[in-house]
Amino acid sequence: MIRLSNVTWRYGSPTRRAAVGRGTDTATALSNVTFSVPQGGFRWLLGPSGAGKSSLLRLLHLEALPQSGELEILGTHVGVGVKRATLARLRQRVGMVHQDFRLMPTLSISDNVALPLRLERRDEAAVADEVAAILRWVGLSERSDALPAELSGGEQQRAAIARAVIARPGVVLADEPTNALEESQSSRIVGMLREVSTLGATVIVATHNDALVRRFPAPALRLERGRLTSDESNAP
Ligand SMILES: Nc1ncnc2c1ncn2[C@@H]1O[C@H](COP(=O)(O)OP(=O)(O)OP(=O)(O)O)[C@@H](O)[C@H]1O
């Protein structure tokens, strides 16, 4: 479950600089944003360039804290004063998929996918089993020893999804995950993200791809200039 109530977030605040080390102005990226998504819900995140989609996903990925308003993720209230250890634990329960994959170039696909489990110090035999199972799910069993650069864009994105979901996060966020991909790969990626939500994770996917949104109908959150202009969260 994700719940935001009147959340406002400006770039260039001390919180933001401390969190990611950049941003010098005070552009307001999100203004009074209020919505909630239940556990297992799937939402498109739509809006023109600069509307605040990436900013909202970064906030939900706990890369920064809201300057005002309330943010609740998986039952934890996140705000100024929240303990670092609480944030770190919560962050492990939020998976993120980026447009440019962000796989570690020197690690094999299986080692990339294993990273979240190794961070949790899971037993290596269990890691091997989980990695094999998830690579089967994303159709990459044959490519487990390859380096990311040896894979196509669609394959790299499937590996990135495997890495994002292997530790069974309660929330999965994707920032324009199909931008660099051709149509058939895009559909496959969105199909997987939909499946992740039916398995119980809350999933939010930012996109500019209207054709994809039509092909996979789901409630949408629409941002314009940092404000939520449409919230179909209560749609059936
Ligand atoms: N590092 C930053 N420092 C200051 N302002 C920023 C920074 N990154 C984004 N912004 C501003 O925040 C606002 C929202 O940007 P954001 O990247 O969230 O939009 P977006 O909807 O994801 O756009 P796009 O679809 O082009 O990716 C914009 O006004 C943008 O200029």
The ligand as an SDF file (V2000), in Angstrom:
LIG
                    3D

 31 33  0  0  0  0  0  0  0  0999 V2000
   18.0200   17.5340  -10.2610 N   0  0  0  0  0  0  0  0  0  0  0  0
   17.0850   18.4840  -10.4060 C   0  0  0  0  0  0  0  0  0  0  0  0
   17.2870   19.7270   -9.8500 N   0  0  0  0  0  0  0  0  0  0  0  0
   16.3370   20.6820   -9.9750 C   0  0  0  0  0  0  0  0  0  0  0  0
   15.1710   20.5300  -10.6300 N   0  0  0  0  0  0  0  0  0  0  0  0
   14.9200   19.3340  -11.2000 C   0  0  0  0  0  0  0  0  0  0  0  0
   15.8620   18.2560  -11.1250 C   0  0  0  0  0  0  0  0  0  0  0  0
   15.3380   17.1900  -11.8040 N   0  0  0  0  0  0  0  0  0  0  0  0
   14.1170   17.5870  -12.2580 C   0  0  0  0  0  0  0  0  0  0  0  0
   13.8790   18.8730  -11.9110 N   0  0  0  0  0  0  0  0  0  0  0  0
   12.6520   19.6560  -12.2040 C   0  0  0  0  0  0  0  0  0  0  0  0
   11.5410   19.0320  -11.5530 O   0  0  0  0  0  0  0  0  0  0  0  0
   10.3950   19.0700  -12.3890 C   0  0  0  0  0  0  0  0  0  0  0  0
    9.8540   17.6440  -12.6060 C   0  0  0  0  0  0  0  0  0  0  0  0
   10.8370   16.8680  -13.3340 O   0  0  0  0  0  0  0  0  0  0  0  0
   10.6950   15.2860  -13.5490 P   0  0  0  0  0  0  0  0  0  0  0  0
   11.9860   14.8120  -14.1150 O   0  0  0  0  0  0  0  0  0  0  0  0
   10.1890   14.6910  -12.3200 O   0  0  0  0  0  0  0  0  0  0  0  0
    9.5370   15.2380  -14.6750 O   0  0  0  0  0  0  0  0  0  0  0  0
    9.0540   14.0150  -15.5930 P   0  0  0  0  0  0  0  0  0  0  0  0
    7.5710   14.0970  -15.6230 O   0  0  0  0  0  0  0  0  0  0  0  0
    9.6710   12.7630  -15.1080 O   0  0  0  0  0  0  0  0  0  0  0  0
    9.6490   14.4150  -17.0010 O   0  0  0  0  0  0  0  0  0  0  0  0
   10.1120   13.4410  -18.2210 P   0  0  0  0  0  0  0  0  0  0  0  0
    8.8460   12.8390  -18.7490 O   0  0  0  0  0  0  0  0  0  0  0  0
   10.7460   14.3980  -19.1960 O   0  0  0  0  0  0  0  0  0  0  0  0
   11.0800   12.4470  -17.6570 O   0  0  0  0  0  0  0  0  0  0  0  0
   10.8110   19.7820  -13.6660 C   0  0  0  0  0  0  0  0  0  0  0  0
   10.4550   21.1420  -13.5500 O   0  0  0  0  0  0  0  0  0  0  0  0
   12.3070   19.6020  -13.6910 C   0  0  0  0  0  0  0  0  0  0  0  0
   12.9240   20.6680  -14.3840 O   0  0  0  0  0  0  0  0  0  0  0  0
  1  2  1  0
  2  3  1  0
  2  7  2  0
  3  4  2  0
  4  5  1  0
  5  6  2  0
  6  7  1  0
  6 10  1  0
  7  8  1  0
  8  9  2  0
  9 10  1  0
 10 11  1  0
 11 12  1  0
 11 30  1  0
 12 13  1  0
 13 14  1  0
 13 28  1  0
 14 15  1  0
 15 16  1  0
 16 17  2  0
 16 18  1  0
 16 19  1  0
 19 20  1  0
 20 21  2  0
 20 22  1  0
 20 23  1  0
 23 24  1  0
 24 25  2  0
 24 26  1  0
 24 27  1  0
 28 29  1  0
 28 30  1  0
 30 31  1  0
M  END
$$$$
